Amino acid sequence: MRKTYEMTKAQLDTLLDACKSTPVMMISGSCGRSPQEKANDAWAVLGKELNFDPMTVEPIQGKEMWWFTAEESPPPKPALPSHEKVLKDLLFQLKDGGWVDKIGHPIELNTVYQLAVQVSNEGQK
């Protein structure tokens, strides 16, 4: 969903500084990062700060340059505790023809969960 954003003065200054070219001396065929690359990086940092996709930024006609619209980034997924990650990996194997096909019958979910917790606990030691 497209949303309207407003940069702070400090954020705008950082973005404008990133767009400036810097004098460089060409050494071994490399002339450093271009102003475009540095500006893209600055937009990416601002996107993380304000939670938007930096590749979707558009200016707003008739407003100052610190106003813009962009697509909102989806909220980050919370990290799974280690035993839940192990359980997720085990279930993925089951769903993709892992143990169920090799043994010939499904494993009870409770058994898979106990195994995942056991493996996770051993990994934390």
PyMOL CGO cylinders between C-alpha atoms (Angstrom):
from pymol import cmd
from pymol.cgo import CYLINDER

trace = [
    CYLINDER, 0.00, 0.00, 0.00, 1.37, 3.40, -0.98, 0.3, 1, 1, 1, 1, 1, 1,
    CYLINDER, 1.37, 3.40, -0.98, 1.91, 5.78, 1.93, 0.3, 1, 1, 1, 1, 1, 1,
    CYLINDER, 1.91, 5.78, 1.93, 3.08, 9.40, 2.31, 0.3, 1, 1, 1, 1, 1, 1,
    CYLINDER, 3.08, 9.40, 2.31, 6.33, 9.94, 4.21, 0.3, 1, 1, 1, 1, 1, 1,
    CYLINDER, 6.33, 9.94, 4.21, 8.19, 12.98, 5.51, 0.3, 1, 1, 1, 1, 1, 1,
    CYLINDER, 8.19, 12.98, 5.51, 11.97, 12.99, 6.01, 0.3, 1, 1, 1, 1, 1, 1,
    CYLINDER, 11.97, 12.99, 6.01, 13.65, 14.90, 8.80, 0.3, 1, 1, 1, 1, 1, 1,
    CYLINDER, 13.65, 14.90, 8.80, 16.21, 17.59, 7.96, 0.3, 1, 1, 1, 1, 1, 1,
    CYLINDER, 16.21, 17.59, 7.96, 19.02, 15.23, 9.02, 0.3, 1, 1, 1, 1, 1, 1,
    CYLINDER, 19.02, 15.23, 9.02, 17.68, 12.43, 6.80, 0.3, 1, 1, 1, 1, 1, 1,
    CYLINDER, 17.68, 12.43, 6.80, 17.39, 14.79, 3.83, 0.3, 1, 1, 1, 1, 1, 1,
    CYLINDER, 17.39, 14.79, 3.83, 20.94, 16.08, 4.40, 0.3, 1, 1, 1, 1, 1, 1,
    CYLINDER, 20.94, 16.08, 4.40, 22.27, 12.51, 4.52, 0.3, 1, 1, 1, 1, 1, 1,
    CYLINDER, 22.27, 12.51, 4.52, 20.47, 11.67, 1.28, 0.3, 1, 1, 1, 1, 1, 1,
    CYLINDER, 20.47, 11.67, 1.28, 21.70, 14.81, -0.50, 0.3, 1, 1, 1, 1, 1, 1,
    CYLINDER, 21.70, 14.81, -0.50, 25.28, 14.22, 0.70, 0.3, 1, 1, 1, 1, 1, 1,
    CYLINDER, 25.28, 14.22, 0.70, 25.14, 10.69, -0.69, 0.3, 1, 1, 1, 1, 1, 1,
    CYLINDER, 25.14, 10.69, -0.69, 24.20, 12.07, -4.12, 0.3, 1, 1, 1, 1, 1, 1,
    CYLINDER, 24.20, 12.07, -4.12, 27.28, 14.28, -4.33, 0.3, 1, 1, 1, 1, 1, 1,
    CYLINDER, 27.28, 14.28, -4.33, 30.19, 13.09, -6.38, 0.3, 1, 1, 1, 1, 1, 1,
    CYLINDER, 30.19, 13.09, -6.38, 33.49, 12.85, -4.60, 0.3, 1, 1, 1, 1, 1, 1,
    CYLINDER, 33.49, 12.85, -4.60, 36.87, 13.36, -6.23, 0.3, 1, 1, 1, 1, 1, 1,
    CYLINDER, 36.87, 13.36, -6.23, 38.65, 10.03, -6.59, 0.3, 1, 1, 1, 1, 1, 1,
    CYLINDER, 38.65, 10.03, -6.59, 41.91, 8.83, -8.01, 0.3, 1, 1, 1, 1, 1, 1,
    CYLINDER, 41.91, 8.83, -8.01, 41.54, 5.89, -10.36, 0.3, 1, 1, 1, 1, 1, 1,
    CYLINDER, 41.54, 5.89, -10.36, 43.60, 3.02, -9.01, 0.3, 1, 1, 1, 1, 1, 1,
    CYLINDER, 43.60, 3.02, -9.01, 43.75, -0.35, -10.74, 0.3, 1, 1, 1, 1, 1, 1,
    CYLINDER, 43.75, -0.35, -10.74, 40.72, 0.32, -12.93, 0.3, 1, 1, 1, 1, 1, 1,
    CYLINDER, 40.72, 0.32, -12.93, 38.32, 1.23, -10.13, 0.3, 1, 1, 1, 1, 1, 1,
    CYLINDER, 38.32, 1.23, -10.13, 37.01, 4.70, -9.56, 0.3, 1, 1, 1, 1, 1, 1,
    CYLINDER, 37.01, 4.70, -9.56, 34.96, 4.02, -6.42, 0.3, 1, 1, 1, 1, 1, 1,
    CYLINDER, 34.96, 4.02, -6.42, 31.23, 4.05, -5.92, 0.3, 1, 1, 1, 1, 1, 1,
    CYLINDER, 31.23, 4.05, -5.92, 29.07, 6.24, -8.12, 0.3, 1, 1, 1, 1, 1, 1,
    CYLINDER, 29.07, 6.24, -8.12, 26.76, 8.90, -6.67, 0.3, 1, 1, 1, 1, 1, 1,
    CYLINDER, 26.76, 8.90, -6.67, 23.82, 6.75, -7.85, 0.3, 1, 1, 1, 1, 1, 1,
    CYLINDER, 23.82, 6.75, -7.85, 25.07, 3.72, -5.88, 0.3, 1, 1, 1, 1, 1, 1,
    CYLINDER, 25.07, 3.72, -5.88, 25.60, 5.83, -2.77, 0.3, 1, 1, 1, 1, 1, 1,
    CYLINDER, 25.60, 5.83, -2.77, 22.14, 7.41, -3.15, 0.3, 1, 1, 1, 1, 1, 1,
    CYLINDER, 22.14, 7.41, -3.15, 20.55, 3.96, -3.52, 0.3, 1, 1, 1, 1, 1, 1,
    CYLINDER, 20.55, 3.96, -3.52, 22.28, 2.87, -0.31, 0.3, 1, 1, 1, 1, 1, 1,
    CYLINDER, 22.28, 2.87, -0.31, 21.05, 6.00, 1.49, 0.3, 1, 1, 1, 1, 1, 1,
    CYLINDER, 21.05, 6.00, 1.49, 17.47, 5.32, 0.33, 0.3, 1, 1, 1, 1, 1, 1,
    CYLINDER, 17.47, 5.32, 0.33, 17.79, 1.71, 1.53, 0.3, 1, 1, 1, 1, 1, 1,
    CYLINDER, 17.79, 1.71, 1.53, 18.86, 2.88, 5.01, 0.3, 1, 1, 1, 1, 1, 1,
    CYLINDER, 18.86, 2.88, 5.01, 16.01, 5.40, 5.10, 0.3, 1, 1, 1, 1, 1, 1,
    CYLINDER, 16.01, 5.40, 5.10, 13.61, 2.68, 3.96, 0.3, 1, 1, 1, 1, 1, 1,
    CYLINDER, 13.61, 2.68, 3.96, 14.60, 0.49, 6.90, 0.3, 1, 1, 1, 1, 1, 1,
    CYLINDER, 14.60, 0.49, 6.90, 14.21, 3.42, 9.30, 0.3, 1, 1, 1, 1, 1, 1,
    CYLINDER, 14.21, 3.42, 9.30, 10.77, 4.43, 8.03, 0.3, 1, 1, 1, 1, 1, 1,
    CYLINDER, 10.77, 4.43, 8.03, 9.58, 0.96, 6.89, 0.3, 1, 1, 1, 1, 1, 1,
    CYLINDER, 9.58, 0.96, 6.89, 9.16, 1.46, 3.13, 0.3, 1, 1, 1, 1, 1, 1,
    CYLINDER, 9.16, 1.46, 3.13, 10.46, -0.16, -0.05, 0.3, 1, 1, 1, 1, 1, 1,
    CYLINDER, 10.46, -0.16, -0.05, 13.16, 2.22, -1.35, 0.3, 1, 1, 1, 1, 1, 1,
    CYLINDER, 13.16, 2.22, -1.35, 12.64, 1.09, -4.96, 0.3, 1, 1, 1, 1, 1, 1,
    CYLINDER, 12.64, 1.09, -4.96, 9.07, 2.47, -4.94, 0.3, 1, 1, 1, 1, 1, 1,
    CYLINDER, 9.07, 2.47, -4.94, 9.82, 6.07, -3.87, 0.3, 1, 1, 1, 1, 1, 1,
    CYLINDER, 9.82, 6.07, -3.87, 8.10, 8.84, -5.85, 0.3, 1, 1, 1, 1, 1, 1,
    CYLINDER, 8.10, 8.84, -5.85, 8.15, 12.61, -5.22, 0.3, 1, 1, 1, 1, 1, 1,
    CYLINDER, 8.15, 12.61, -5.22, 4.93, 14.45, -4.42, 0.3, 1, 1, 1, 1, 1, 1,
    CYLINDER, 4.93, 14.45, -4.42, 4.20, 17.20, -6.94, 0.3, 1, 1, 1, 1, 1, 1,
    CYLINDER, 4.20, 17.20, -6.94, 3.74, 20.60, -5.29, 0.3, 1, 1, 1, 1, 1, 1,
    CYLINDER, 3.74, 20.60, -5.29, 5.33, 19.65, -1.95, 0.3, 1, 1, 1, 1, 1, 1,
    CYLINDER, 5.33, 19.65, -1.95, 8.83, 20.19, -0.59, 0.3, 1, 1, 1, 1, 1, 1,
    CYLINDER, 8.83, 20.19, -0.59, 11.52, 17.62, -1.41, 0.3, 1, 1, 1, 1, 1, 1,
    CYLINDER, 11.52, 17.62, -1.41, 11.38, 15.95, 2.02, 0.3, 1, 1, 1, 1, 1, 1,
    CYLINDER, 11.38, 15.95, 2.02, 7.85, 14.68, 1.25, 0.3, 1, 1, 1, 1, 1, 1,
    CYLINDER, 7.85, 14.68, 1.25, 7.47, 11.51, -0.85, 0.3, 1, 1, 1, 1, 1, 1,
    CYLINDER, 7.47, 11.51, -0.85, 5.32, 8.42, -1.30, 0.3, 1, 1, 1, 1, 1, 1,
    CYLINDER, 5.32, 8.42, -1.30, 6.44, 4.80, -1.27, 0.3, 1, 1, 1, 1, 1, 1,
    CYLINDER, 6.44, 4.80, -1.27, 5.08, 1.30, -0.81, 0.3, 1, 1, 1, 1, 1, 1,
    CYLINDER, 5.08, 1.30, -0.81, 5.06, 0.23, 2.81, 0.3, 1, 1, 1, 1, 1, 1,
    CYLINDER, 5.06, 0.23, 2.81, 7.33, -2.71, 3.63, 0.3, 1, 1, 1, 1, 1, 1,
    CYLINDER, 7.33, -2.71, 3.63, 5.69, -5.74, 5.21, 0.3, 1, 1, 1, 1, 1, 1,
    CYLINDER, 5.69, -5.74, 5.21, 6.39, -5.99, 8.93, 0.3, 1, 1, 1, 1, 1, 1,
    CYLINDER, 6.39, -5.99, 8.93, 9.35, -8.24, 9.76, 0.3, 1, 1, 1, 1, 1, 1,
    CYLINDER, 9.35, -8.24, 9.76, 8.50, -11.73, 10.91, 0.3, 1, 1, 1, 1, 1, 1,
    CYLINDER, 8.50, -11.73, 10.91, 9.49, -12.42, 14.53, 0.3, 1, 1, 1, 1, 1, 1,
    CYLINDER, 9.49, -12.42, 14.53, 12.38, -14.81, 14.98, 0.3, 1, 1, 1, 1, 1, 1,
    CYLINDER, 12.38, -14.81, 14.98, 11.37, -18.32, 15.95, 0.3, 1, 1, 1, 1, 1, 1,
    CYLINDER, 11.37, -18.32, 15.95, 12.83, -19.86, 19.10, 0.3, 1, 1, 1, 1, 1, 1,
    CYLINDER, 12.83, -19.86, 19.10, 15.34, -22.55, 18.20, 0.3, 1, 1, 1, 1, 1, 1,
    CYLINDER, 15.34, -22.55, 18.20, 13.07, -25.52, 19.04, 0.3, 1, 1, 1, 1, 1, 1,
    CYLINDER, 13.07, -25.52, 19.04, 10.31, -24.06, 16.87, 0.3, 1, 1, 1, 1, 1, 1,
    CYLINDER, 10.31, -24.06, 16.87, 12.77, -23.63, 13.99, 0.3, 1, 1, 1, 1, 1, 1,
    CYLINDER, 12.77, -23.63, 13.99, 13.84, -27.25, 14.34, 0.3, 1, 1, 1, 1, 1, 1,
    CYLINDER, 13.84, -27.25, 14.34, 10.19, -28.30, 14.44, 0.3, 1, 1, 1, 1, 1, 1,
    CYLINDER, 10.19, -28.30, 14.44, 9.47, -26.25, 11.32, 0.3, 1, 1, 1, 1, 1, 1,
    CYLINDER, 9.47, -26.25, 11.32, 12.40, -27.92, 9.54, 0.3, 1, 1, 1, 1, 1, 1,
    CYLINDER, 12.40, -27.92, 9.54, 11.17, -31.36, 10.57, 0.3, 1, 1, 1, 1, 1, 1,
    CYLINDER, 11.17, -31.36, 10.57, 7.63, -30.66, 9.38, 0.3, 1, 1, 1, 1, 1, 1,
    CYLINDER, 7.63, -30.66, 9.38, 9.00, -29.34, 6.09, 0.3, 1, 1, 1, 1, 1, 1,
    CYLINDER, 9.00, -29.34, 6.09, 10.80, -32.63, 5.61, 0.3, 1, 1, 1, 1, 1, 1,
    CYLINDER, 10.80, -32.63, 5.61, 7.63, -34.52, 6.41, 0.3, 1, 1, 1, 1, 1, 1,
    CYLINDER, 7.63, -34.52, 6.41, 5.53, -32.51, 3.97, 0.3, 1, 1, 1, 1, 1, 1,
    CYLINDER, 5.53, -32.51, 3.97, 8.09, -32.93, 1.17, 0.3, 1, 1, 1, 1, 1, 1,
    CYLINDER, 8.09, -32.93, 1.17, 8.20, -36.71, 1.31, 0.3, 1, 1, 1, 1, 1, 1,
    CYLINDER, 8.20, -36.71, 1.31, 10.81, -37.13, 4.04, 0.3, 1, 1, 1, 1, 1, 1,
    CYLINDER, 10.81, -37.13, 4.04, 10.10, -39.56, 6.85, 0.3, 1, 1, 1, 1, 1, 1,
    CYLINDER, 10.10, -39.56, 6.85, 6.52, -40.38, 5.96, 0.3, 1, 1, 1, 1, 1, 1,
    CYLINDER, 6.52, -40.38, 5.96, 7.50, -42.00, 2.68, 0.3, 1, 1, 1, 1, 1, 1,
    CYLINDER, 7.50, -42.00, 2.68, 10.64, -43.70, 4.01, 0.3, 1, 1, 1, 1, 1, 1,
    CYLINDER, 10.64, -43.70, 4.01, 8.91, -45.34, 6.99, 0.3, 1, 1, 1, 1, 1, 1,
    CYLINDER, 8.91, -45.34, 6.99, 5.61, -45.81, 5.23, 0.3, 1, 1, 1, 1, 1, 1,
    CYLINDER, 5.61, -45.81, 5.23, 3.33, -44.23, 7.85, 0.3, 1, 1, 1, 1, 1, 1,
    CYLINDER, 3.33, -44.23, 7.85, 2.90, -40.75, 9.29, 0.3, 1, 1, 1, 1, 1, 1,
    CYLINDER, 2.90, -40.75, 9.29, 4.64, -39.77, 12.52, 0.3, 1, 1, 1, 1, 1, 1,
    CYLINDER, 4.64, -39.77, 12.52, 2.42, -38.28, 15.24, 0.3, 1, 1, 1, 1, 1, 1,
    CYLINDER, 2.42, -38.28, 15.24, 2.85, -34.52, 15.59, 0.3, 1, 1, 1, 1, 1, 1,
    CYLINDER, 2.85, -34.52, 15.59, 3.57, -34.87, 19.33, 0.3, 1, 1, 1, 1, 1, 1,
    CYLINDER, 3.57, -34.87, 19.33, 6.46, -37.24, 18.56, 0.3, 1, 1, 1, 1, 1, 1,
    CYLINDER, 6.46, -37.24, 18.56, 7.89, -34.80, 16.02, 0.3, 1, 1, 1, 1, 1, 1,
    CYLINDER, 7.89, -34.80, 16.02, 7.60, -31.93, 18.50, 0.3, 1, 1, 1, 1, 1, 1,
    CYLINDER, 7.60, -31.93, 18.50, 9.36, -33.91, 21.27, 0.3, 1, 1, 1, 1, 1, 1,
    CYLINDER, 9.36, -33.91, 21.27, 12.14, -34.81, 18.85, 0.3, 1, 1, 1, 1, 1, 1,
    CYLINDER, 12.14, -34.81, 18.85, 12.49, -31.16, 17.78, 0.3, 1, 1, 1, 1, 1, 1,
    CYLINDER, 12.49, -31.16, 17.78, 12.76, -29.98, 21.39, 0.3, 1, 1, 1, 1, 1, 1,
    CYLINDER, 12.76, -29.98, 21.39, 15.31, -32.70, 22.15, 0.3, 1, 1, 1, 1, 1, 1,
    CYLINDER, 15.31, -32.70, 22.15, 17.45, -31.79, 19.13, 0.3, 1, 1, 1, 1, 1, 1,
    CYLINDER, 17.45, -31.79, 19.13, 17.17, -28.08, 19.98, 0.3, 1, 1, 1, 1, 1, 1,
    CYLINDER, 17.17, -28.08, 19.98, 18.19, -28.64, 23.60, 0.3, 1, 1, 1, 1, 1, 1,
    CYLINDER, 18.19, -28.64, 23.60, 21.20, -30.70, 22.56, 0.3, 1, 1, 1, 1, 1, 1,
    CYLINDER, 21.20, -30.70, 22.56, 22.28, -27.90, 20.22, 0.3, 1, 1, 1, 1, 1, 1,
    CYLINDER, 22.28, -27.90, 20.22, 22.19, -25.35, 23.07, 0.3, 1, 1, 1, 1, 1, 1,
    CYLINDER, 22.19, -25.35, 23.07, 24.57, -27.36, 25.30, 0.3, 1, 1, 1, 1, 1, 1,
]
cmd.load_cgo(trace, "trace")
